[in-house]
């Protein structure tokens, strides 16, 4: 079955079940040639993984073009240096659920790969189960112009269970973040959320909320949340290279009165923090901002 019960439930409530089935025909279990070429040209990807307690994490990996290598049409090898403070290292010590999201911030193209993976001999190996393109909207245009000098092993990270003033400021001005989720039976998924700065709102030191805009109608993220509320968020400060990795629980608010307070939203997602990892140099690429997506709703 192409979609699981959580995805179908959200599709039906949103009134897009037929559209989802049509869009879902583009999901393959292998890497088509176009996806292979695309992935091998990337300099970054976001991975979604699950820790031993069921917490979901989103992590960024980077490298020169070619650091994502296609072994065959069902297998990828990712040669990336990973900080020991990133849960990704522990989460993939043994074979487990993993999802990959690889964006092109210039063309607004992206590829998603869901499957199983593990770290072997210092590299990440992924066996594909689902491969597909993704909605092109709400991705801001940026171009990579170089790398920072801080090696991955030298990254300084701090751990907290509340959002500091500095955390809140970074999140409040973000125009892009990434969200990872997991269905214990069907696997992990990772996608992006984007909008004009301010589209993510701070509720308090443990809670944030953000709008769910019109997308591809498959509802992979929200379908997983319906079955399993554990989710991981990744915020990247593209100017400084600082990253925030949040793990916690997400829920969907369909209340139309509240939804109307988020311009352009069709639903509102609430996220309650369990833990945050703040890494001062978690993103080594230097990215130059060019323009916001023309699809971003005005706030």
C-alpha positions, -999 to +999 in steps of 0.1 A: +000+000+000+015+034-011+003+054+020-001+043+056-031+048+079-018+082+093-012+097+059-046+085+046-063+100+076-048+134+071-054+132+033-091+125+039-095+152+065-079+177+041-101+165+013-072+156-011-073+118-010-076+115-048-049+141-055-025+122-031-030+090-050-022+107-083+009+124-068+020+092-051+024+074-084+058+092-086+072+073-056+097+047-066+117+021-046+149+028-065+170+058-077+161+068-112+189+083-133+177+119-128+178+114-090+213+098-091+227+128-111+210+153-088+223+137-056+258+134-067+260+171-074+248+181-039+269+197-012+244+191+016+217+168+027+195+165+058+191+131+074+163+119+097+171+092+122+157+077+154+175+071+187+172+042+211+144+059+231+123+066+200+133+103+198+136+116+162+164+138+151+172+158+120+209+162+111+228+180+083+257+165+064+279+183+039+308+177+015+321+185-019+300+174-049+302+136-050+302+131-012+268+114-019+277+084-040+253+061-058+265+025-054+236+011-074+199+021-080+190+009-045+220+020-024+238+053-014+271+060+003+275+093+021+311+102+030+307+131+055+325+140+086+300+140+115+305+157+149+305+132+178+279+155+194+253+148+167+229+120+176+233+107+140+265+089+150+248+069+177+215+064+158+232+047+129+256+024+148+232-004+139+208-007+109+177+015+114+153+039+098+168+068+079+155+095+056+174+118+034+163+153+020+186+168-006+177+203-017+190+226-045+184+261-032+189+277-066+166+256-088+142+248-059+145+211-068+148+185-041+149+147-037+138+126-008+150+091+000+135+070+027+149+036+037+173+019+061+209+027+069+239+024+091+274+037+095+301+014+083+338+022+080+332+058+086+305+063+059+267+063+059+251+036+038+214+038+029+193+012+012+163+029-006+127+020+000+110+052-013+125+078-037+106+108-050+107+145-057+090+170-035+070+202-036+092+230-048+074+258-029+087+277+001+124+271-004+144+303-003+171+308-030+207+306-017+240+298-034+269+281-017+301+302-021+327+284+000+333+267+033+342+278+068+374+266+083+361+249+115+364+211+111+335+189+121+355+174+150+361+208+165+324+218+168+313+230+202+279+219+212+257+226+243+226+206+254+195+221+270+158+213+277+146+249+272+149+275+245+172+303+256+168+339+244+195+332+218+177+301+206+144+319+204+160+348+184+175+324+158+142+305+154+121+336+152+142+350+122+145+317+104+130+314+069+137+277+065+139+246+088+138+209+084+115+184+101+121+146+106+094+122+116+091+084+119+064+057+115+077+028+136+064+003+110+070+022+077+101+042+084+115+077+087+108+108+066+124+143+065+112+174+047+115+212+049+093+240+060+098+275+047+083+310+048+092+346+054+111+353+087+086+352+116+066+323+102+078+302+132+063+315+164+077+311+199+050+302+225+073+298+255+107+283+264+094+248+256+069+253+228+069+267+192+042+267+165+044+270+128+019+270+098+014+241+074+010+256+040-005+240+009+019+214-005+020+181-024-010+166-007+008+134+004+012+145+040+041+123+048+052+144+077+017+150+092+008+114+085+037+102+106+029+127+134-007+113+135+007+078+142+038+088+162+042+124+176+080+122+180+097+147+157+130+164+152+136+199+139+168+214+124+174+251+122+205+264+103+218+299+107+232+302+071+251+333+081+270+320+110+269+282+105+252+276+139+227+248+141+199+240+165+187+204+166+154+200+185+137+167+194+102+166+210+066+159+202+045+175+174+007+178+171-017+191+145-042+219+153-071+220+127-090+247+146-100+272+119-100+302+143-064+295+152-054+286+117-066+321+105-040+337+128-012+322+106-015+339+072-016+313+044-019+283+067-042+253+062-033+238+096-010+247+126+017+224+140+026+227+176+059+214+188+069+207+224+106+205+231+123+177+250+159+185+242+180+209+220+216+206+208+231+239+199+262+235+177+283+267+171+297+256+138+274+228+127+270+239+091+304+245+074+291+258+041+290+296+034+256+304+018+247+337+001+211+347+003+195+357-030+157+359-026+127+345-008+104+321-025+076+338-044+052+313-029+058+325+007+026+339+022+030+375+034+029+377+072 
